[in-house]
Amino acid sequence: MPVHDPLQAAIISETDSLFDRLVAIRRDIHAHPEVGHAEFRTTQKILEILASVGLQAEVLSVGTGAICDIVPESYDASEGLVGLRADIDALPIPDGKDVYFASTNPGVCHACGHDVHTTIVLGVGLVLARLRDEGLLRRGVRLIFQPAEELTPGGALDAIDGGALKGVTEAYALHCDPRTDVGRVGLKAGAITSAVDRVHVALTGPGGHTSRPHLTADLVGALGALATTAPLMLSRKVDPRGGASLIWGRITGGTIGNAIPRSGDIEGTLRALQPDAWRAAEKVLPQLFEQIVAPFGVSIKSTVTSGVPPTVNHAGGVRRLAEAARSFVGPDAVTTTEQSLGGEDFSWMLQQVPGAMGRLGVRTPGVSGFPDIHQSTFSVDERCIVVGVRILAGLAAAGAPIADDRG
């Protein structure tokens, strides 16, 4: 790719020269994963790496996560800062990979790529610090290392409450996508993720012998009815065009095969593509659960815990990401993507300022059966790190402020 602009050449050259260091950083973070609001080592690592190039980061008030501003000497505060967000927490999932940098924290691993996200934004910090020192940085930038993305309703709210968006006029993030080849970024204006709630239903009854179910309440039968009937009935109670979906992930009840238990519960997630369907489903589910279990004679307590809204990309933010990808990666670096039913707390930030999230390709081209996110074997083609740094560094350092227009 021919390069003529001095800023573009500097970003590409500096990023490429950092590849080995960034891979080492990513593998260190991967080997030491920490769950939400416990990312103390990760936060300290972030501070040390930024300090190595003269950048001073501030730990968020919740005790983990950090923000760091990088501004040129001629910084114009009226333009505001470009916010670049990385989530830093891991998942309570055992690491199933046979690599030397596998998780050293039993039962916890970076199965969603947050180690990559953190490394990319750290890489941007290293690149922009050099550009600032050379007088090439044109915009003020804030690096946002956010804790607890995997928790509900998400650590983005902690970051916002801690002032992460103060002075920020646009915000961007990248998320690993194992369905897209490395070297490409998937973009979509408008909603790119979905609303997500936690759903929990607890049932109680008198219990009894399985030989006399007519003398007690069939609690396991009620759990089974919830598991199979509730998702079907939801599609009859809420406009299906809104994409509301109820999927169960855990069900418990009983300890022995010939005794009907006195208690049991079932837990899952409610997801919706459209906000109207999300709110409608939240209202209808408790009554629907009661109707389903009523014939079984059990007592019920249901909880729908509101999570995150859809992440809505602004059209101007998508254009900025696309321009940066084509300029700093290549003319074929941009592809389209679809709205997913996954949740993402970056949605809270995009409710405050315009911007966008892109899906960063991490799959090695030509490889089939690439592990998905939230699987213990999830991995990435580490060349994606350079791609992410080029895109975000180029966007933050060079572009003019965007208009607040939603897709």
GUDREN-876235 format. One record per residue: residue in one letter; x, y, z of N, C-alpha, C in turn. Coordinates in steps of 0.1 Angstrom, whole numbers, padded with zeros to 4 digits, always signed. Example, Ala and Ser with C-alpha at 12.3 -4.5 7.8 and 13.67 -1.06 7.14 Angstrom:
% GUDREN-876235
A+0132-0057+0078+0123-0045+0078+0132-0033+0078/S+0128-0022+0071+0137-0011+0071+0129+0000+0079/
% end
This chain:
% GUDREN-876235
M+0009-0012+0000+0000+0000+0000+0009+0012+0000/P+0008+0021-0011+0017+0033-0011+0013+0043+0000/V+0022+0049+0006+0020+0058+0017+0026+0072+0014/H+0018+0082+0014+0024+0095+0010+0023+0105+0022/D+0013+0104+0030+0011+0113+0041+0020+0110+0053/P+0028+0120+0058+0038+0118+0068+0031+0112+0081/L+0019+0116+0085+0013+0111+0096+0009+0096+0094/Q+0003+0093+0083+0000+0079+0079+0012+0070+0080/A+0023+0075+0073+0035+0067+0073+0041+0065+0087/A+0040+0075+0096+0045+0074+0109+0037+0064+0117/I+0024+0064+0116+0015+0055+0124+0018+0041+0119/I+0019+0038+0106+0021+0025+0101+0034+0020+0105/S+0045+0028+0104+0058+0024+0107+0060+0021+0122/E+0054+0030+0130+0056+0028+0145+0048+0016+0150/T+0036+0014+0144+0028+0003+0148+0034-0010+0145/D+0039-0011+0133+0046-0024+0128+0058-0027+0137/S+0065-0016+0141+0078-0019+0149+0074-0024+0163/L+0062-0021+0167+0058-0025+0181+0052-0040+0181/F+0051-0046+0170+0044-0059+0170+0048-0069+0180/D+0061-0072+0181+0066-0081+0191+0063-0077+0205/R+0065-0065+0208+0062-0060+0222+0047-0061+0225/L+0038-0058+0215+0024-0059+0217+0019-0074+0219/V+0025-0083+0212+0022-0097+0213+0026-0101+0227/A+0037-0097+0232+0042-0101+0245+0032-0095+0256/I+0028-0083+0254+0018-0077+0263+0005-0084+0263/R+0000-0088+0252-0012-0095+0251-0011-0109+0258/R+0000-0116+0256+0001-0129+0262+0003-0128+0277/D+0009-0117+0282+0010-0116+0296-0004-0113+0302/I-0012-0105+0296-0025-0102+0301-0033-0115+0300/H-0032-0122+0289-0039-0135+0287-0036-0145+0298/A-0023-0145+0302-0019-0155+0313-0023-0151+0327/H-0028-0139+0328-0032-0134+0342-0046-0127+0341/P-0056-0135+0338-0069-0129+0336-0076-0126+0350/E-0084-0116+0350-0091-0112+0362-0105-0108+0359/V-0115-0113+0367-0129-0110+0365-0132-0096+0368/G-0144-0092+0365-0149-0078+0366-0147-0073+0380/H-0142-0060+0382-0140-0053+0394-0129-0060+0403/A-0122-0069+0397-0110-0075+0404-0098-0074+0395/E-0098-0065+0385-0087-0064+0375-0075-0055+0380/F-0070-0059+0392-0060-0051+0399-0046-0052+0392/R-0042-0064+0389-0029-0066+0382-0030-0060+0368/T-0041-0062+0361-0043-0057+0348-0042-0042+0348/T-0048-0036+0357-0048-0021+0358-0034-0016+0361/Q-0026-0023+0370-0012-0019+0373-0004-0021+0360/K-0006-0031+0353+0001-0034+0340-0001-0022+0331/I-0014-0018+0329-0017-0007+0321-0009+0006+0325/L-0009+0009+0338-0002+0021+0343+0013+0020+0339/E+0019+0008+0341+0033+0007+0339+0037+0009+0324/I+0029+0003+0316+0032+0004+0301+0030+0018+0296/L+0020+0025+0301+0018+0039+0296+0029+0048+0302/A+0033+0045+0315+0044+0053+0321+0057+0051+0314/S+0059+0040+0307+0072+0037+0301+0074+0047+0289/V+0064+0053+0284+0065+0063+0273+0061+0077+0278/G+0061+0079+0291+0058+0092+0297+0044+0096+0298/L+0035+0086+0297+0021+0089+0298+0016+0086+0313/Q+0008+0095+0318+0003+0093+0331-0012+0090+0331/A-0016+0078+0336-0029+0073+0336-0035+0075+0350/E-0048+0077+0351-0055+0078+0364-0065+0066+0366/V-0063+0060+0377-0072+0048+0380-0086+0053+0383/L-0096+0046+0378-0110+0050+0381-0113+0049+0395/S-0124+0056+0399-0127+0056+0414-0132+0043+0419/V-0136+0033+0411-0140+0020+0416-0128+0011+0419/G-0116+0016+0416-0104+0009+0420-0097+0001+0409/T-0104-0002+0398-0098-0008+0387-0102+0000+0374/G-0094-0003+0363-0096+0005+0351-0089+0018+0352/A-0087+0025+0341-0080+0037+0341-0083+0046+0329/I-0080+0058+0329-0081+0067+0318-0068+0075+0316/C-0064+0078+0304-0052+0085+0301-0054+0094+0289/D-0050+0107+0291-0052+0117+0280-0038+0119+0273/I-0039+0120+0260-0027+0123+0252-0031+0135+0243/V-0025+0146+0245-0029+0158+0238-0017+0165+0231/P-0019+0171+0219-0007+0178+0213-0005+0191+0220/E+0007+0196+0217+0011+0209+0223+0001+0220+0220/S-0005+0219+0208-0015+0230+0203-0029+0225+0205/Y-0032+0217+0215-0045+0211+0217-0056+0222+0218/D-0066+0220+0210-0078+0229+0210-0089+0222+0218/A-0092+0226+0230-0102+0220+0239-0116+0221+0233/S-0118+0230+0224-0131+0232+0218-0135+0220+0209/E-0124+0213+0204-0127+0201+0195-0131+0189+0204/G-0127+0189+0216-0130+0178+0225-0120+0166+0222/L-0121+0156+0231-0112+0145+0230-0119+0133+0222/V-0111+0125+0216-0115+0113+0209-0113+0102+0220/G-0124+0096+0224-0123+0085+0234-0121+0071+0227/L-0111+0063+0232-0109+0050+0227-0111+0040+0238/R-0120+0032+0238-0124+0023+0249-0119+0009+0247/A-0113+0003+0258-0110-0011+0258-0116-0017+0271/D-0122-0029+0271-0127-0035+0283-0116-0045+0287/I-0114-0046+0300-0102-0053+0305-0105-0065+0313/D-0117-0069+0316-0120-0080+0324-0121-0093+0316/A-0120-0104+0324-0120-0118+0318-0133-0125+0322/L-0135-0137+0318-0147-0145+0321-0144-0156+0331/P-0154-0160+0339-0151-0171+0348-0153-0185+0341/I-0144-0187+0331-0144-0199+0323-0130-0205+0323/P-0128-0218+0325-0115-0223+0324-0108-0222+0310/D-0095-0220+0310-0088-0219+0297-0086-0233+0292/G-0090-0235+0280-0089-0248+0274-0078-0249+0263/K-0070-0239+0262-0059-0239+0252-0046-0245+0257/D-0039-0252+0248-0026-0257+0251-0015-0248+0246/V-0013-0237+0253-0003-0227+0249+0004-0223+0262/Y+0017-0218+0260+0025-0215+0272+0020-0203+0279/F+0012-0195+0273+0006-0183+0280-0009-0185+0284/A-0013-0198+0286-0026-0201+0290-0028-0195+0304/S-0041-0193+0308-0044-0187+0321-0037-0194+0332/T-0031-0186+0341-0026-0191+0354-0035-0189+0365/N-0047-0184+0362-0058-0182+0373-0069-0193+0370/P-0069-0203+0378-0079-0214+0376-0093-0209+0375/G-0100-0214+0364-0114-0211+0363-0117-0197+0356/V-0106-0190+0352-0108-0177+0346-0100-0176+0334/C-0105-0171+0323-0097-0168+0311-0103-0157+0302/H-0094-0152+0293-0099-0142+0284-0105-0149+0272/A-0118-0153+0273-0125-0160+0263-0133-0151+0254/C-0132-0138+0256-0139-0129+0248-0130-0118+0241/G-0117-0120+0242-0108-0111+0235-0105-0098+0242/H-0109-0096+0255-0106-0084+0261-0091-0081+0263/D-0083-0092+0264-0069-0090+0264-0064-0084+0251/V-0070-0087+0240-0066-0081+0227-0071-0067+0227/H-0083-0064+0231-0088-0050+0232-0079-0041+0240/T-0075-0046+0252-0066-0038+0260-0053-0036+0254/T-0047-0046+0248-0034-0045+0241-0035-0035+0230/I-0046-0035+0222-0047-0026+0211-0047-0011+0216/V-0055-0008+0226-0056+0006+0231-0043+0010+0237/L-0036+0000+0244-0022+0003+0249-0013+0006+0237/G-0014-0002+0227-0006+0001+0215-0008+0015+0209/V-0021+0019+0209-0024+0032+0204-0017+0042+0213/G-0018+0040+0226-0011+0050+0235+0004+0051+0232/L+0011+0039+0229+0025+0040+0226+0028+0047+0213/V+0019+0045+0203+0021+0052+0190+0018+0066+0191/L+0007+0070+0198+0004+0084+0199+0013+0092+0207/A+0019+0086+0217+0030+0093+0225+0041+0097+0216/R+0045+0088+0207+0056+0091+0198+0052+0102+0188/L+0040+0101+0183+0035+0112+0174+0035+0125+0181/R+0030+0125+0193+0030+0138+0201+0044+0144+0202/D+0053+0135+0206+0067+0140+0208+0073+0145+0195/E+0068+0140+0183+0074+0144+0171+0065+0156+0164/G+0055+0160+0172+0047+0171+0167+0037+0168+0156/L+0034+0155+0155+0025+0150+0144+0010+0148+0149/L+0008+0148+0162-0005+0145+0167-0014+0157+0165/R-0026+0155+0160-0034+0167+0156-0047+0168+0165/R-0050+0157+0172-0062+0157+0181-0059+0153+0195/G-0067+0157+0204-0065+0152+0218-0073+0138+0219/V-0067+0129+0226-0072+0115+0227-0073+0111+0241/R-0083+0104+0245-0084+0098+0258-0085+0082+0257/L-0076+0075+0263-0076+0061+0264-0085+0057+0276/I-0095+0049+0273-0104+0045+0284-0103+0029+0286/F-0097+0025+0297-0096+0011+0301-0107+0008+0311/Q-0117+0001+0306-0130+0000+0314-0131-0014+0321/P-0134-0014+0333-0136-0027+0340-0150-0033+0338/A-0151-0046+0341-0164-0052+0343-0174-0052+0332/E-0169-0053+0320-0179-0053+0309-0188-0066+0309/E-0183-0077+0315-0191-0089+0315-0201-0089+0326/L-0201-0079+0335-0211-0079+0345-0223-0071+0341/T-0234-0072+0348-0246-0065+0345-0249-0054+0355/P-0252-0041+0351-0254-0036+0338-0241-0031+0331/G-0229-0035+0336-0217-0032+0329-0208-0021+0335/G-0195-0023+0335-0186-0014+0340-0185-0001+0333/A-0191+0000+0321-0191+0013+0314-0198+0024+0322/L-0208+0020+0330-0214+0030+0338-0205+0035+0349/D-0197+0026+0355-0187+0030+0364-0177+0040+0358/A-0173+0037+0346-0163+0046+0339-0169+0059+0336/I-0182+0059+0332-0189+0072+0329-0190+0080+0342/D-0195+0073+0353-0196+0080+0366-0183+0085+0371/G-0172+0079+0367-0158+0083+0371-0152+0094+0362/G-0160+0099+0353-0156+0110+0344-0149+0106+0332/A-0150+0093+0327-0143+0089+0315-0147+0096+0303/L-0159+0101+0302-0164+0108+0290-0164+0123+0292/K-0159+0129+0303-0158+0143+0305-0149+0149+0295/G-0153+0158+0286-0145+0164+0276-0144+0156+0263/V-0150+0144+0263-0149+0135+0251-0161+0138+0242/T-0158+0140+0229-0169+0144+0220-0172+0133+0210/E-0164+0122+0210-0167+0110+0202-0160+0098+0208/A-0165+0086+0206-0159+0074+0213-0160+0062+0203/Y-0150+0054+0204-0148+0043+0195-0143+0030+0203/A-0147+0019+0198-0142+0006+0203-0142-0004+0192/L-0133-0014+0194-0133-0026+0185-0135-0038+0194/H-0142-0048+0188-0144-0061+0195-0140-0072+0186/C-0133-0082+0191-0129-0093+0184-0140-0101+0177/D-0139-0105+0165-0149-0112+0158-0143-0124+0151/P-0145-0136+0156-0139-0148+0150-0146-0152+0137/R-0156-0145+0133-0163-0148+0120-0157-0140+0108/T-0148-0131+0112-0142-0122+0102-0127-0124+0101/D-0121-0125+0089-0107-0127+0087-0099-0115+0093/V-0087-0119+0098-0078-0108+0102-0074-0099+0091/G-0073-0087+0093-0071-0077+0083-0083-0069+0078/R-0095-0073+0084-0107-0067+0080-0115-0063+0093/V-0123-0053+0091-0132-0048+0102-0146-0048+0097/G-0155-0053+0105-0169-0053+0101-0176-0041+0107/L-0184-0034+0099-0190-0022+0103-0205-0022+0099/K-0213-0015+0107-0227-0013+0105-0232-0001+0112/A-0239+0008+0105-0245+0019+0111-0258+0015+0118/G-0262+0022+0128-0274+0018+0136-0270+0007+0146/A-0280+0000+0151-0278-0010+0162-0269-0022+0157/I-0259-0024+0164-0250-0035+0160-0250-0046+0171/T-0255-0044+0183-0257-0054+0193-0271-0053+0198/S-0275-0061+0208-0289-0061+0212-0290-0058+0227/A-0302-0056+0231-0305-0054+0245-0304-0068+0252/V-0299-0068+0265-0297-0080+0272-0301-0078+0287/D-0310-0087+0292-0314-0088+0306-0311-0101+0311/R-0309-0102+0325-0308-0115+0332-0322-0119+0337/V-0325-0131+0335-0338-0136+0339-0336-0148+0349/H-0343-0147+0361-0342-0158+0371-0356-0161+0376/V-0359-0174+0377-0372-0178+0382-0370-0189+0393/A-0375-0187+0405-0373-0196+0416-0387-0202+0419/L-0388-0215+0420-0400-0222+0424-0399-0229+0437/T-0410-0229+0444-0410-0237+0457-0423-0245+0458/G-0423-0256+0465-0434-0264+0467-0432-0273+0480/P-0442-0281+0483-0441-0289+0495-0432-0301+0494/G-0428-0305+0481-0420-0317+0479-0428-0330+0482/G-0422-0341+0479-0429-0354+0481-0423-0365+0473/H-0430-0377+0475-0425-0389+0468-0430-0389+0454/T-0421-0394+0445-0425-0395+0430-0436-0405+0428/S-0439-0413+0437-0450-0423+0436-0464-0416+0438/R-0464-0404+0444-0477-0398+0448-0476-0383+0443/P-0474-0381+0430-0473-0367+0425-0486-0359+0427/H-0498-0366+0428-0510-0360+0429-0512-0354+0443/L-0504-0357+0452-0505-0352+0466-0495-0341+0469/T-0488-0337+0459-0478-0326+0461-0478-0317+0449/A-0468-0309+0447-0467-0301+0435-0455-0305+0427/D-0457-0308+0414-0446-0313+0405-0437-0302+0401/L-0427-0299+0410-0418-0288+0408-0409-0289+0396/V-0404-0301+0394-0395-0304+0382-0403-0303+0369/G-0416-0307+0370-0424-0306+0358-0427-0291+0355/A-0428-0283+0365-0430-0268+0363-0418-0262+0357/L-0406-0266+0362-0393-0261+0356-0392-0265+0342/G-0396-0278+0338-0395-0282+0324-0405-0274+0316/A-0417-0271+0321-0426-0263+0313-0421-0249+0311/L-0415-0243+0321-0408-0230+0319-0398-0231+0308/A-0389-0241+0309-0378-0242+0299-0383-0243+0285/T-0394-0250+0283-0398-0253+0269-0409-0243+0264/T-0418-0239+0273-0429-0232+0269-0427-0217+0269/A-0420-0211+0278-0418-0197+0280-0412-0191+0267/P-0401-0196+0261-0395-0190+0249-0405-0190+0238/L-0413-0201+0236-0423-0201+0226-0434-0191+0228/M-0439-0190+0240-0450-0181+0243-0446-0166+0242/L-0433-0164+0245-0429-0150+0244-0430-0145+0230/S-0428-0153+0220-0429-0149+0206-0444-0146+0202/R-0453-0151+0210-0467-0148+0208-0473-0136+0216/K-0464-0131+0225-0468-0120+0233-0462-0107+0229/V-0450-0108+0222-0443-0096+0218-0441-0096+0203/D-0442-0085+0197-0441-0084+0182-0428-0091+0178/P-0428-0101+0170-0416-0109+0166-0406-0101+0158/R-0411-0090+0152-0402-0081+0144-0391-0075+0153/G-0394-0074+0166-0385-0068+0175-0373-0077+0180/G-0374-0090+0176-0363-0099+0178-0361-0103+0193/A-0372-0103+0201-0371-0107+0215-0368-0123+0216/S-0359-0126+0224-0355-0140+0225-0351-0144+0239/L-0357-0154+0245-0355-0159+0258-0348-0173+0257/I-0335-0173+0262-0327-0186+0262-0323-0189+0276/W-0325-0201+0280-0321-0206+0294-0307-0211+0293/G-0300-0208+0304-0286-0213+0305-0283-0222+0317/R-0293-0222+0327-0290-0230+0339-0304-0234+0345/I-0305-0247+0349-0317-0252+0355-0313-0262+0366/T-0318-0260+0378-0315-0269+0390-0328-0272+0397/G-0327-0284+0403-0339-0289+0411-0337-0303+0415/G-0337-0306+0427-0337-0320+0432-0323-0326+0434/T-0323-0337+0442-0310-0343+0445-0311-0358+0443/I-0323-0364+0441-0325-0378+0440-0336-0381+0431/G-0336-0392+0424-0345-0395+0414-0359-0399+0418/N-0361-0403+0431-0375-0407+0435-0381-0397+0445/A-0376-0385+0445-0382-0375+0454-0385-0362+0446/I-0397-0357+0447-0400-0344+0441-0394-0333+0450/P-0386-0324+0445-0379-0314+0454-0389-0303+0458/R-0384-0297+0469-0392-0286+0474-0388-0272+0468/S-0377-0272+0461-0373-0259+0454-0365-0262+0442/G-0364-0252+0433-0356-0253+0421-0356-0240+0414/D-0347-0238+0405-0348-0225+0398-0342-0227+0384/I-0344-0217+0376-0340-0216+0362-0336-0202+0358/E-0325-0201+0351-0319-0188+0348-0315-0187+0334/G-0316-0175+0328-0312-0173+0314-0311-0159+0310/T-0312-0156+0298-0311-0142+0293-0323-0139+0284/L-0327-0127+0285-0337-0121+0275-0329-0111+0266/R-0330-0113+0253-0324-0104+0244-0334-0099+0234/A-0331-0087+0229-0340-0081+0219-0332-0072+0210/L-0336-0072+0197-0330-0064+0187-0334-0049+0188/Q-0347-0047+0192-0352-0034+0192-0356-0030+0206/P-0354-0017+0210-0357-0013+0224-0372-0015+0227/D-0381-0013+0218-0395-0014+0221-0399-0029+0225/A-0393-0038+0217-0395-0052+0220-0389-0056+0234/W-0378-0050+0237-0371-0053+0249-0379-0049+0261/R-0385-0037+0261-0393-0032+0272-0406-0039+0273/A-0412-0043+0261-0424-0050+0262-0422-0064+0268/A-0411-0071+0264-0408-0084+0269-0406-0083+0284/E-0399-0073+0289-0396-0072+0303-0409-0071+0311/K-0419-0065+0306-0432-0063+0312-0440-0076+0312/V-0440-0083+0301-0449-0095+0299-0443-0108+0306/L-0430-0109+0308-0424-0122+0312-0429-0126+0326/P-0429-0117+0336-0434-0122+0350-0448-0128+0349/Q-0457-0122+0343-0471-0127+0342-0471-0140+0334/L-0463-0141+0323-0462-0153+0315-0457-0165+0323/F-0447-0162+0331-0442-0173+0340-0452-0178+0349/E-0460-0169+0355-0470-0173+0365-0481-0182+0358/Q-0485-0178+0346-0495-0185+0339-0490-0200+0335/I-0477-0201+0332-0472-0214+0328-0472-0224+0340/V-0467-0219+0351-0466-0228+0363-0478-0230+0371/A-0489-0221+0369-0501-0222+0377-0507-0236+0378/P-0508-0244+0367-0514-0258+0368-0506-0267+0377/F-0493-0264+0380-0485-0273+0388-0486-0270+0403/G-0493-0260+0407-0495-0257+0421-0482-0252+0429/V-0472-0247+0422-0460-0243+0429-0461-0228+0431/S-0453-0223+0440-0451-0209+0443-0439-0204+0434/I-0440-0191+0429-0430-0186+0420-0426-0172+0424/K-0413-0170+0422-0407-0156+0423-0398-0154+0411/S-0401-0145+0403-0393-0142+0391-0387-0128+0391/T-0375-0128+0386-0368-0115+0385-0362-0113+0371/V-0365-0101+0365-0359-0097+0353-0350-0085+0356/T-0337-0087+0355-0328-0077+0359-0323-0070+0346/S-0327-0057+0345-0324-0049+0333-0309-0048+0331/G-0304-0051+0319-0290-0051+0316-0286-0039+0307/V-0282-0042+0295-0277-0031+0286-0286-0029+0274/P-0287-0017+0269-0295-0015+0257-0287-0018+0245/P-0293-0018+0233-0285-0021+0221-0274-0010+0219/T-0263-0014+0213-0252-0005+0209-0256+0001+0196/V-0258+0014+0195-0263+0020+0183-0251+0029+0177/N-0246+0024+0166-0235+0031+0160-0240+0043+0152/H-0233+0054+0154-0237+0067+0147-0231+0066+0133/A-0238+0071+0123-0234+0070+0109-0220+0077+0107/G-0218+0088+0113-0206+0095+0112-0194+0088+0118/G-0197+0081+0129-0186+0073+0135-0182+0061+0127/V-0192+0055+0120-0189+0043+0111-0181+0048+0100/R-0184+0060+0094-0176+0066+0083-0162+0068+0088/R-0160+0073+0100-0146+0076+0105-0139+0063+0106/L-0145+0052+0112-0138+0039+0113-0135+0034+0099/A-0144+0035+0090-0142+0030+0076-0130+0037+0069/E-0130+0050+0070-0119+0058+0064-0106+0054+0070/A-0105+0053+0083-0093+0049+0090-0088+0035+0086/A-0098+0026+0085-0094+0012+0081-0088+0012+0067/R-0095+0019+0058-0090+0019+0044-0077+0026+0042/S-0075+0037+0050-0063+0045+0049-0051+0038+0055/F-0053+0031+0067-0042+0026+0074-0040+0011+0074/V-0050+0004+0068-0048-0011+0066-0049-0014+0051/G-0058-0009+0044-0059-0012+0029-0073-0010+0024/P-0074-0009+0011-0087-0006+0005-0098-0017+0007/D-0094-0029+0010-0103-0040+0012-0105-0043+0027/A-0101-0034+0036-0101-0037+0050-0115-0036+0056/V-0125-0031+0049-0138-0029+0055-0148-0039+0049/T-0156-0045+0057-0167-0054+0053-0179-0050+0061/T-0190-0056+0057-0203-0053+0065-0205-0064+0075/T-0213-0061+0085-0216-0070+0095-0231-0069+0099/E-0236-0078+0106-0250-0078+0110-0252-0075+0125/Q-0264-0071+0129-0267-0069+0143-0267-0083+0149/S-0261-0084+0161-0261-0096+0168-0270-0095+0180/L-0273-0107+0186-0281-0107+0198-0272-0107+0211/G-0259-0104+0209-0250-0102+0220-0252-0089+0226/G-0248-0088+0239-0249-0075+0246-0236-0069+0248/E-0235-0056+0249-0222-0048+0250-0225-0035+0257/D-0217-0033+0268-0220-0021+0276-0214-0009+0270/F-0207-0010+0260-0202+0003+0252-0215+0010+0248/S-0226+0004+0248-0239+0010+0244-0242+0022+0253/W-0238+0021+0266-0240+0033+0275-0232+0045+0271/M-0220+0043+0266-0212+0054+0262-0217+0060+0249/L-0222+0052+0240-0227+0058+0227-0241+0064+0229/Q-0247+0063+0241-0259+0071+0244-0255+0085+0249/Q-0242+0086+0253-0237+0099+0258-0230+0107+0247/V-0223+0101+0238-0215+0108+0227-0216+0100+0215/P-0215+0106+0203-0215+0099+0190-0202+0090+0189/G-0203+0080+0180-0191+0072+0178-0196+0059+0172/A-0187+0048+0174-0191+0035+0168-0182+0024+0173/M-0187+0012+0172-0180+0000+0175-0178-0008+0162/G-0166-0013+0160-0163-0021+0149-0160-0035+0153/R-0163-0045+0144-0159-0059+0147-0146-0062+0140/L-0136-0065+0148-0122-0067+0144-0120-0081+0140/G-0117-0084+0128-0114-0097+0123-0102-0104+0130/V-0104-0116+0136-0093-0122+0143-0091-0137+0138/R-0098-0141+0128-0097-0154+0122-0086-0155+0112/T-0078-0165+0113-0068-0167+0103-0074-0171+0089/P-0072-0164+0078-0078-0167+0066-0076-0181+0061/G-0087-0187+0057-0086-0201+0052-0088-0211+0063/V-0089-0207+0075-0091-0217+0086-0106-0218+0089/S-0111-0230+0089-0125-0233+0092-0126-0237+0107/G-0138-0236+0112-0141-0241+0126-0133-0233+0136/F-0132-0220+0134-0125-0211+0144-0133-0210+0156/P-0127-0212+0168-0135-0211+0181-0142-0198+0183/D-0154-0199+0188-0162-0186+0190-0159-0180+0203/I-0163-0168+0205-0161-0161+0218-0169-0168+0229/H-0165-0167+0241-0171-0173+0253-0169-0188+0253/Q-0160-0193+0244-0156-0207+0245-0142-0208+0251/S-0139-0218+0259-0126-0219+0266-0115-0220+0256/T-0117-0224+0244-0107-0225+0234-0105-0213+0225/F-0113-0202+0227-0112-0191+0219-0098-0185+0218/S-0094-0182+0206-0081-0176+0204-0081-0167+0192/V-0070-0160+0189-0070-0150+0178-0057-0152+0170/D-0058-0148+0158-0046-0145+0150-0040-0132+0154/E-0029-0132+0161-0024-0120+0168-0020-0109+0158/R-0020-0111+0145-0018-0100+0136-0029-0090+0137/C-0040-0094+0143-0052-0085+0144-0048-0073+0153/I-0038-0075+0162-0034-0064+0171-0029-0052+0163/V-0020-0055+0153-0015-0044+0145-0026-0037+0137/V-0035-0045+0132-0047-0039+0125-0055-0030+0133/G-0058-0034+0146-0066-0026+0155-0059-0013+0159/V-0046-0014+0161-0038-0002+0165-0038+0008+0153/R-0035+0003+0141-0035+0012+0130-0048+0019+0128/I-0059+0012+0129-0072+0018+0127-0075+0029+0138/L-0074+0025+0151-0077+0034+0161-0067+0046+0162/A-0054+0043+0160-0045+0054+0161-0047+0064+0149/G-0049+0058+0137-0052+0067+0126-0064+0075+0127/L-0075+0069+0132-0088+0076+0134-0086+0087+0145/A-0079+0084+0156-0078+0094+0167-0069+0105+0163/A-0058+0102+0156-0047+0112+0154-0050+0122+0143/A-0058+0117+0133-0059+0125+0121-0073+0131+0118/G-0083+0125+0122-0096+0129+0117-0102+0142+0123/A-0111+0148+0116-0118+0160+0121-0130+0155+0129/P-0135+0163+0139-0146+0158+0147-0158+0155+0139/I-0166+0145+0143-0178+0141+0136-0190+0148+0141/A-0200+0148+0132-0213+0154+0136-0221+0143+0144/D-0230+0147+0153-0237+0138+0161-0249+0133+0154/D-0247+0124+0144-0258+0118+0136-0259+0103+0139/R-0270+0099+0142-0272+0084+0144-0276+0077+0131/G-0271+0065+0130-0275+0057+0118-0288+0051+0120/
% end
